[in-house]
């Protein structure tokens, strides 16, 4: 499944990207443009705006009822198909595909020295170049995701603050 999230669902878009889903998100997009992209790219619109339910204009729309991002994930969990998601997840910033960094040395100048010395595996966004690694706060994220998606084994990476480049 591919999605496009309306302006009210930026946090949900980021979490779905972490899980590996292809989710477009533009915080300032006009409704007409959002519908056009959804139709052209066969994306399901994720929205909290009830007017989308009235004027679907040939697009799939999933109305999200709750304000809490974890409740939102629970709401759509049963509609998600994990077979087609990116194994390494997607970039939380730009939705690009994440790729393993073959040689740790390739990221040496792009990350803090203490991270380089203590972490061994990195992934890089093929779109924006953001570099991700498993950070110390990962356990809490994993526990929350596993409580919502039992059995999910996808990776969760922490990006360096300030863009990770």
C-alpha positions in Angstrom: 0.0 0.0 0.0 1.1 3.5 -0.8 -0.2 6.5 1.1 -0.3 10.3 1.1 -1.0 11.9 4.4 -2.8 15.3 4.8 -1.3 18.2 6.7 -2.7 16.9 10.1 -0.9 13.6 10.0 2.8 14.3 9.8 3.7 12.2 12.9 1.7 9.3 11.5 3.5 9.6 8.1 6.9 9.4 9.9 5.9 6.3 11.9 4.6 4.6 8.9 7.9 5.3 7.1 9.8 3.8 10.0 7.8 0.7 9.5 8.7 0.7 5.8 5.6 2.1 4.1 5.7 4.5 1.2 4.1 7.6 2.6 4.2 11.1 1.0 3.7 14.0 3.3 3.7 17.7 2.4 2.7 19.9 5.3 1.4 22.8 3.1 -0.2 20.9 0.2 -3.6 22.1 -1.1 -6.4 19.6 -1.0 -6.8 19.6 -4.7 -3.1 18.8 -5.2 -3.2 16.1 -2.6 -6.1 14.4 -4.4 -4.4 14.8 -7.8 -1.2 13.0 -6.5 -3.2 10.3 -4.8 -5.1 9.6 -8.0 -2.0 9.7 -10.3 0.1 7.5 -8.0 -2.7 5.2 -6.8 -2.2 6.3 -3.1 -4.6 6.0 -0.3 -5.3 9.4 1.4 -4.8 9.4 5.1 -6.8 12.2 6.6 -8.5 13.7 9.7 -10.5 16.0 7.5 -14.1 14.9 7.1 -14.6 16.7 3.8 -12.4 14.2 2.0 -15.0 11.5 2.9 -17.6 13.5 0.9 -15.5 14.3 -2.2 -13.3 11.3 -2.8 -13.0 12.1 -6.5 -11.9 8.6 -7.5 -9.4 8.1 -4.6 -9.3 5.8 -1.6 -9.6 7.6 1.6 -8.9 6.4 5.1 -10.3 8.6 7.8 -8.1 8.6 10.9 -10.3 9.2 14.0 -7.8 9.7 16.9 -5.3 12.5 17.6 -2.8 10.1 19.2 -0.3 8.7 16.8 -0.2 5.3 18.5 -4.0 5.1 18.4 -3.8 6.0 14.7 -1.4 3.1 14.1 -3.7 0.7 15.9 -6.6 2.0 13.8 -4.9 1.2 10.5 -2.9 -1.8 11.6 -5.4 -4.4 10.2 -5.4 -2.7 6.8 -1.6 -2.8 6.3 0.1 -5.4 4.3 3.7 -5.9 5.4 4.7 -8.1 2.4 5.5 -5.1 0.2 7.2 -2.8 2.7 10.9 -1.8 2.5 12.9 -4.3 4.6 15.1 -1.5 6.0 12.3 0.9 6.4 12.2 4.3 4.8 13.7 7.7 5.6 11.6 9.5 8.2 12.4 12.8 6.5 12.0 12.3 2.8 10.4 8.8 2.3 13.5 7.6 0.4 14.6 4.0 0.5 17.2 3.1 3.1 20.3 1.2 2.0 22.9 -0.5 4.2 26.3 1.3 4.3 28.8 -1.3 3.1 31.9 0.1 4.7 31.7 2.0 8.0 34.5 4.2 6.8 32.1 5.6 4.2 30.2 7.6 6.9 33.1 8.6 9.1 33.0 12.3 8.1 29.2 12.5 8.3 28.6 11.4 11.9 29.9 12.3 15.4 33.1 10.6 16.3 31.6 8.8 19.4 28.9 7.3 17.2 31.5 6.2 14.7 33.5 4.5 17.4 30.6 2.8 19.2 28.2 1.8 16.3 29.0 -0.6 13.6 26.0 -0.8 11.3 24.6 2.2 9.4 22.0 2.8 6.7 21.8 5.8 4.4 18.8 7.3 2.6 19.1 7.0 -1.1 17.1 10.2 -1.5 18.4 12.8 1.0 21.6 11.1 2.2 20.4 11.0 5.9 22.4 8.5 7.9 20.7 6.3 10.4 21.9 3.9 13.1 20.5 2.0 16.1 20.5 4.6 18.9 20.2 4.1 22.6 16.5 5.1 22.7 15.7 2.2 20.4 14.4 -0.2 23.0 11.4 2.0 23.9 10.5 2.5 20.2 10.8 -1.3 19.6 8.5 -2.1 22.5 5.9 0.4 21.4 5.9 -0.9 17.8 5.9 -4.6 18.9 2.9 -3.8 21.2 1.0 -2.5 18.1 2.4 -4.9 15.5 3.2 -8.2 17.2 5.7 -10.2 15.3 7.0 -7.3 13.2 10.8 -7.7 12.8 11.7 -4.6 10.8 14.6 -2.5 12.0 14.2 0.9 13.6 17.1 3.3 13.3 17.7 6.6 15.0 18.8 9.6 12.9 21.4 12.0 14.1 19.8 15.2 15.2 20.0 18.0 12.7 19.6 15.9 9.6 22.1 13.1 10.0 24.3 14.2 7.0 
